[in-house]
Amino acid sequence: MNIYVDFDDCICETARFYSELALEMFGKNVPYEDMRFFELEKSFDLNDEQHEQFMIRGHQPEALLSYKETPGASQVINEWINSGHKVSVITGRPPGSYEPSRMWLDDHGLRNVSLYCLNKYGRDSFIKGSSFSLELEDYYRMSFDYAVEDSPRAFPFFDHLPDLKVMVFDRPWNREAAFPNGNYRRCFNWEDLRSSI
């Protein structure tokens, strides 16, 4: 089987980092459980200039390398790989963050997953001069049997795969999301994901 796995808030705890960063940078005290929007500028009530500064800071190599692993992620992913499945991490991070993202995966024992940066959310403008990316037309030629994703904004990227089973990783910003069809199922942790695939 081919398995798509999103990076942020599926494999690592990005939003928890951003909750602390918003308090540090702008005095915005929004605990993780109160983050009701995937769009960080809405969750933290940031203006355009603040949002750009925030995204640049959050995508610095030292920040990306500091994210904590979501419990059980590397263990379950490696079990899938050892069982003969192919796992591709397809992230909305800008291509300029590829190297530290690859290093994070390697450091967490995920050397055998492929990593692709796909411009899902129009973030490429924050970090310029990068050379690595997965173009949309190339992504749409890929096929997956299962996907692990937390962002409702990513759901349209699965429309070309009518048989895809989408495991929605439970997060505060997706708890009120309407699922497009019966192929979507909420999962609460990596143990839940293990039993779903």
C-alpha positions in Angstrom: 0.0 0.0 0.0 1.0 3.6 -0.5 0.4 5.8 2.5 0.4 9.6 2.5 1.3 11.2 5.9 1.2 14.9 6.6 4.1 16.2 8.7 2.9 19.0 11.0 0.5 17.9 13.8 0.5 14.3 12.6 4.2 13.3 13.0 5.2 16.2 15.2 3.6 18.7 17.6 3.9 21.9 15.6 0.9 23.7 17.0 2.0 23.3 20.5 5.3 25.0 19.5 3.4 27.8 17.8 1.2 28.4 20.8 4.4 29.1 22.9 5.9 31.1 20.1 2.9 33.4 19.7 3.1 34.2 23.5 6.8 34.9 23.2 6.7 37.0 20.1 3.5 38.9 20.5 2.1 38.3 24.0 -0.8 36.3 22.4 -1.8 33.7 25.0 -3.8 31.0 23.1 -3.3 27.6 24.6 -3.1 24.7 22.2 -6.6 23.4 23.1 -8.1 26.8 22.2 -6.6 26.8 18.7 -9.9 26.6 16.7 -8.5 27.6 13.3 -5.9 25.8 11.1 -5.0 29.3 9.9 -2.5 30.5 12.5 -3.2 34.2 11.8 -6.8 33.6 12.8 -6.0 31.4 15.8 -3.6 34.1 17.2 -5.2 37.2 15.8 -2.1 38.3 13.9 -2.0 41.0 11.3 -0.2 40.4 8.0 3.2 41.7 9.1 3.0 39.7 12.4 2.0 36.6 10.5 4.9 36.8 8.1 7.4 37.3 11.0 5.7 34.4 12.8 6.0 32.0 9.8 9.6 33.0 9.1 10.6 32.3 12.7 8.7 29.1 12.9 10.4 27.8 9.8 13.9 28.5 10.9 16.0 25.3 11.0 16.5 25.5 14.8 12.7 25.8 15.2 11.9 22.9 12.9 14.4 20.7 14.6 13.0 21.4 18.0 9.5 20.1 17.4 8.5 17.2 19.6 7.4 13.9 18.0 3.8 13.0 18.3 3.9 9.9 20.5 4.1 6.7 18.6 4.5 8.2 15.1 7.9 6.9 14.2 7.2 3.5 15.7 4.0 2.9 13.7 5.4 4.4 10.5 8.4 2.1 10.7 6.1 -0.9 11.3 4.2 0.0 8.1 7.5 0.2 6.2 8.7 -3.0 7.6 5.5 -4.6 6.5 6.2 -3.6 2.9 4.1 -0.4 2.7 5.5 2.8 1.1 5.2 5.9 3.2 5.5 9.4 1.8 5.5 12.5 4.0 3.8 15.3 2.0 4.1 18.6 3.9 2.8 22.0 3.3 6.1 23.5 4.6 7.8 25.7 2.1 10.6 23.9 0.1 13.2 26.0 1.9 12.5 24.0 5.0 13.3 20.7 3.3 16.8 20.1 4.7 15.9 20.5 8.4 12.7 18.6 7.9 14.6 15.7 6.3 17.1 15.9 9.2 14.3 15.8 11.8 12.9 12.7 10.1 16.3 11.0 10.0 17.0 11.9 13.6 13.7 10.3 14.6 14.4 7.0 12.9 12.4 7.8 9.7 15.1 7.5 7.1 13.1 5.3 4.9 10.2 7.7 4.3 10.1 9.9 1.2 9.6 13.6 1.9 7.9 16.1 -0.4 7.2 19.8 0.0 3.9 20.6 -1.7 2.6 24.2 -1.8 -0.7 23.2 -0.2 -1.3 26.6 1.5 0.5 29.3 -0.5 3.3 29.6 2.0 6.2 29.5 -0.4 6.4 33.3 -0.3 7.7 33.3 3.3 11.0 31.7 2.5 12.5 32.4 -0.9 15.3 30.9 -3.0 14.5 27.2 -2.4 15.0 24.6 -5.0 13.0 21.6 -3.7 9.3 21.2 -4.2 6.7 18.8 -5.5 4.6 20.4 -8.2 0.8 20.0 -8.1 0.7 18.2 -11.4 3.3 15.7 -10.2 1.3 15.2 -6.9 -1.9 14.6 -8.8 -0.1 11.7 -10.7 0.6 10.0 -7.4 -1.7 7.4 -6.0 -2.3 6.5 -2.3 -4.4 4.0 -0.5 -4.5 5.8 2.9 -3.8 9.3 4.1 -3.1 10.7 7.5 -4.0 14.4 7.7 -5.1 17.0 10.3 -6.0 19.9 8.1 -9.5 20.3 6.6 -7.9 22.7 4.1 -6.0 19.7 2.7 -9.1 17.6 2.0 -9.6 19.0 -1.5 -6.1 17.5 -2.4 -7.7 14.1 -2.1 -10.6 14.6 -4.5 -8.7 12.9 -7.3 -8.6 9.6 -5.3 -12.2 8.5 -4.8 -11.2 5.2 -3.0 -8.7 6.9 -0.7 -9.2 6.2 3.0 -8.4 9.4 5.0 -7.5 9.1 8.6 -8.1 12.6 10.2 -5.7 13.1 13.1 -7.9 14.6 15.8 -6.8 18.2 16.6 -8.8 21.2 18.1 -9.0 22.9 14.7 -10.7 20.0 12.9 -13.2 18.9 15.5 -16.1 20.8 13.9 -15.0 20.0 10.3 -17.5 18.2 8.0 -15.9 15.2 6.3 -16.4 15.1 2.5 -17.6 11.4 2.5 -17.6 8.1 4.3 -14.0 7.4 3.5 -12.9 9.9 6.2 -12.4 8.6 9.8 -11.2 10.4 12.9 -8.2 9.0 14.7 -7.1 10.1 18.1 -3.5 8.8 18.3 -1.0 6.6 16.5 -2.3 3.5 18.3 -5.6 4.2 16.6 -3.9 4.7 13.3 -2.1 1.4 13.7 -5.3 -0.4 13.9 -6.9 1.5 11.1 -4.4 0.6 8.3 
